[in-house]
């Protein structure tokens, strides 16, 4: 997201889906780093995790997360939640442009709306999840 090194030219997601329980770095550590960086601070972050602990919910909102959603265990329900998140954030909400025009370089293409960052993966609106959980384009 900071566009450093080999990631310099990757597209910036419009929205981050962040799990608190990632293997190498916890979601709250990622969010803490994001709020320190002025370029990333305004990026919407949806916490999507299995935790329902009130103290974690409160901590994430204090750290400026946009939403806190408990991940359903059932896969079909999980897909419905992801679709609902995408529909809300990409059809109802007006998202800010994260990078300022001063930071844009002449060789960059304009970003297309509707990219969804999931952990370190970016999904575009062209990628659809089927009811069986397979990815379709």
N, C-alpha and C positions, 0 to 999 in steps of 0.2 A: 504494500500500500504506500510505502514511502518512495517507491520508484528508484531503488538503489541497485547498482550492479546489474546482474542479469535480468532483473525485474524492471529495469528502467522504462521499457516500452509497453508493459502490460496495461490493459485498461483498468481504470479505477472503478470499483463496483459502486453502484448507487446505494446499496444496502448491504449490511453484513449480518449474516445469521451466525451467532456465536454460541458454541457450547461451552459451558463452564468446565467440563471434564475432558479436556483434550490431553493427549498423551505427553507432549513435550512441554507445553506452556499452558497454564490454565486460562480459561476465558477471562477471568477477572484481571489477570496479569496483562493480557492483550488489551483489554479495555483501559486499564491504567496507563499503558503506553500511548494509546490513542488519544486520551484526554490531555496528555502532556504535549502533544504535537498539534500546533495550531491548524495545520492543513487537514488533519484527520478528526479533530475535535467535533466538528459539525456533522460528520458522517453518521447517518442513522444506524443504530445497532440494535438488533433484536436478539435477546438472549433466548435460546431454545435449548432447554436442558431438562434433566429428569428431577432436579431438586425442587421441592416445594417449601423449603425452609424459609420462614418469614424473614430471618436475619439476612439470608442471601438475596432475597427479593429486594429488601430495603437497601442493602449495600449496592446492588446493581443500579437501582434508580438513583441513589446518591452519586453514583459514578456516571450518571447521565445516559444510561441505556434508554432506548426509545420504547421498548416493550420487553416484558418478561413472560415467556410462554413455557408451560410445562409440556415436555415431549410425551405424547401418548406412547404406550408400549406396543399397542396394536399397529401393525404396519399400515393398514388401510386408513386408520384414523390419523396416523402420522402424515400420510400423503394428503389427506384432506386439510390438515393444519397448514402444511407447506403451501398448498394451493391457495388457501384463504389468505395467508401472509402475502403471497405474491400478488393476488388480486387486489388486496387492500393497498399495498405499498406502490404498486405500479399502475393502478387505475384510479384510485381515490386521492392519494397523497400527492402533494407537490413537493418534489425532492430538490434540495439545494445542489448547486454545482459545487463540488468539493474543491477542485483546483481552480485557482484564480487565473484570469487571462494573462497575468504577468508571468505565471509559472509555465504556461503553455509554450512549447517551442514550435518553430516553424515546420518541423518535419512531422509533428503529431497530427493524426486525423481527429476530427471532432468525435467525441464519444457518443454512442447511441444510447438512448434511455433504456432502462429496464434490466441492467445487469445486477445479478444477485450474488453476493459473495457468501459462500458457505464455508466456514473455516478458511482454508486457503484455496478453495475452488470457486470459480466464477461461472454462474449459470446464466445463459441468455434467455430471453423470452421464447426463442425458437426451440429450446430444449424443454420438452414436456415429460412429466412423469405419468406413466400409464397406471391404471388401477392395479396392475400386477407388479408395479415397482420397477419396470424396465424403463430405460430412457428412450424417448422417441424424438426425432428431429422433424 
